[in-house]
C-alpha cells in the first residue's frame, strides 16, 4: 500500500513539474528575405503544425557571412539565390544536401524546380530548390522619363540628380550589358570578366552626378519615387509592381538588353538542427493558396504551381504590363557565381563609392 502511495505521490510530483516547466515549443529558425514570411502565414503554419518560426531578415551577402562564420550553424533553413549556393558550398561547406524525397514536387512549377536543382548541384547532390523568382532592372516614372530603356540611360545628362541605384553587383552587371558586353558568358575567364566589370565600374563612377542617393532599403527607394525626388532607379520588379498599383505612370521597365533574372531558393544550413520542420515549411508555403499570400507580401512571383492564378488582379496586371512574352524570353538568368568573382566586383564597387 505504501509503495502504491509513493507511486501516486511521485506521479503527482512529475505532473506538477510538467506544469511548472512546460515542454518547449518546436521552433524553425528561418534566415530569409523581407516579406517572405508574412505574419498571417506564420500563424497558419503554427496552427497547422504547432511549430513556431523565428525569422531573421537577411540578404545574399549577409546569409553567406552568417553561415560562414558559424560553419552553417544557427539556422534550420536559409533562402539564398540559386547563383549563391555552389560557390559558397564549394569554398566553405555551409549547406547540406536536400532530401528531395521529403519535398512535394507536385507543388512546384516543373521548369523552375528542375532549373534550381541543376543550378545548385555540387558533386551530384542538390543543395537548393526554387521558391520565389523575379528580375532586376529599372523602376521608371514614364511620365517624366519615357526614354529610359537601359541602365546606361540612367546616366543621361538631363537626369542629373534625378536617379538612384544600389552600389551592388546588379548595377555593375546591368551597366555591363548596356555597354554591349555579356558578363555571364565571361564567368569562366577571370581576365575577361575583370576587363568587362572594370569598364562597367568606370561607367558607374561617371554616372555619380546623376545619383540623388544610393538606396539601401526598399522604404528609402519607395519614398524617393513617391515624392518625385527621382524619376528612375535600378530596382527589383516587385518595387515597380507595388508603385504601379499606386500610380499607373510608374512600373518596372526591363532593360532592352534584358532584365537580370533570379530565383531565391530553400537551402539547408550544414549544422541546422531541425530539418523536419524545414521540410514542413517548404511544403506548406508552396501550397498555391499560401504561396499567393507570400506573392502579395513580397511582390515576387512563386515557383508554386497555380499560385499566380490566386494573386490580386492589380498585381497580375502590373506583371503582364511589364513582362510581355518577348521580355520574358530576353531575361538574363543569373548563373552560379564562380569563386572569387564577387571579391573582384566588391573592389570595383568600393572604388566607385570612394570617388
C-alpha positions, 0 to 999 in steps of 0.5 A, spaced: 500 500 500 505 504 501 509 503 495 502 504 491 502 511 495 509 513 493 507 511 486 501 516 486 505 521 490 511 521 485 506 521 479 503 527 482 510 530 483 512 529 475 505 532 473 506 538 477 513 539 474 510 538 467 506 544 469 511 548 472 516 547 466 512 546 460 515 542 454 518 547 449 515 549 443 518 546 436 521 552 433 524 553 425 529 558 425 528 561 418 534 566 415 530 569 409 528 575 405 523 581 407 516 579 406 517 572 405 514 570 411 508 574 412 505 574 419 498 571 417 502 565 414 506 564 420 500 563 424 497 558 419 503 554 419 503 554 427 496 552 427 497 547 422 503 544 425 504 547 432 511 549 430 513 556 431 518 560 426 523 565 428 525 569 422 531 573 421 531 578 415 537 577 411 540 578 404 545 574 399 551 577 402 549 577 409 546 569 409 553 567 406 557 571 412 552 568 417 553 561 415 560 562 414 562 564 420 558 559 424 560 553 419 552 553 417 550 553 424 544 557 427 539 556 422 534 550 420 533 553 413 536 559 409 533 562 402 539 564 398 539 565 390 540 559 386 547 563 383 549 563 391 549 556 393 555 552 389 560 557 390 559 558 397 558 550 398 564 549 394 569 554 398 566 553 405 561 547 406 555 551 409 549 547 406 547 540 406 544 536 401 536 536 400 532 530 401 528 531 395 524 525 397 521 529 403 519 535 398 512 535 394 514 536 387 507 536 385 507 543 388 512 546 384 512 549 377 516 543 373 521 548 369 523 552 375 524 546 380 528 542 375 532 549 373 534 550 381 536 543 382 541 543 376 543 550 378 545 548 385 548 541 384 555 540 387 558 533 386 551 530 384 547 532 390 542 538 390 543 543 395 537 548 393 530 548 390 526 554 387 521 558 391 520 565 389 523 568 382 523 575 379 528 580 375 532 586 376 532 592 372 529 599 372 523 602 376 521 608 371 516 614 372 514 614 364 511 620 365 517 624 366 522 619 363 519 615 357 526 614 354 529 610 359 530 603 356 537 601 359 541 602 365 546 606 361 540 611 360 540 612 367 546 616 366 543 621 361 545 628 362 538 631 363 537 626 369 542 629 373 540 628 380 534 625 378 536 617 379 538 612 384 541 605 384 544 600 389 552 600 389 551 592 388 553 587 383 546 588 379 548 595 377 555 593 375 552 587 371 546 591 368 551 597 366 555 591 363 550 589 358 548 596 356 555 597 354 554 591 349 558 586 353 555 579 356 558 578 363 555 571 364 558 568 358 565 571 361 564 567 368 569 562 366 575 567 364 577 571 370 581 576 365 575 577 361 570 578 366 575 583 370 576 587 363 568 587 362 566 589 370 572 594 370 569 598 364 562 597 367 565 600 374 568 606 370 561 607 367 558 607 374 563 612 377 561 617 371 554 616 372 555 619 380 552 626 378 546 623 376 545 619 383 540 623 388 542 617 393 544 610 393 538 606 396 539 601 401 532 599 403 526 598 399 522 604 404 528 609 402 527 607 394 519 607 395 519 614 398 524 617 393 519 615 387 513 617 391 515 624 392 518 625 385 525 626 388 527 621 382 524 619 376 528 612 375 532 607 379 535 600 378 530 596 382 527 589 383 520 588 379 516 587 385 518 595 387 515 597 380 509 592 381 507 595 388 508 603 385 504 601 379 498 599 383 499 606 386 500 610 380 499 607 373 505 612 370 510 608 374 512 600 373 518 596 372 521 597 365 526 591 363 532 593 360 532 592 352 538 588 353 534 584 358 532 584 365 537 580 370 533 574 372 533 570 379 530 565 383 531 565 391 531 558 393 530 553 400 537 551 402 539 547 408 544 550 413 550 544 414 549 544 422 541 546 422 538 542 427 531 541 425 530 539 418 523 536 419 520 542 420 524 545 414 521 540 410 514 542 413 515 549 411 517 548 404 511 544 403 506 548 406 508 555 403 508 552 396 501 550 397 498 555 391 493 558 396 499 560 401 504 561 396 499 567 393 499 570 400 507 570 400 506 573 392 502 579 395 507 580 401 513 580 397 511 582 390 515 576 387 512 571 383 512 563 386 515 557 383 508 554 386 504 551 381 497 555 380 499 560 385 499 566 380 492 564 378 490 566 386 494 573 386 490 580 386 488 582 379 492 589 380 498 585 381 497 580 375 496 586 371 502 590 373 506 583 371 503 582 364 504 590 363 511 589 364 513 582 362 510 581 355 512 574 352 518 577 348 521 580 355 520 574 358 524 570 353 530 576 353 531 575 361 538 574 363 538 568 368 543 569 373 548 563 373 552 560 379 557 565 381 564 562 380 569 563 386 572 569 387 568 573 382 564 577 387 571 579 391 573 582 384 566 586 383 566 588 391 573 592 389 570 595 383 564 597 387 568 600 393 572 604 388 566 607 385 563 609 392 570 612 394 570 617 388 
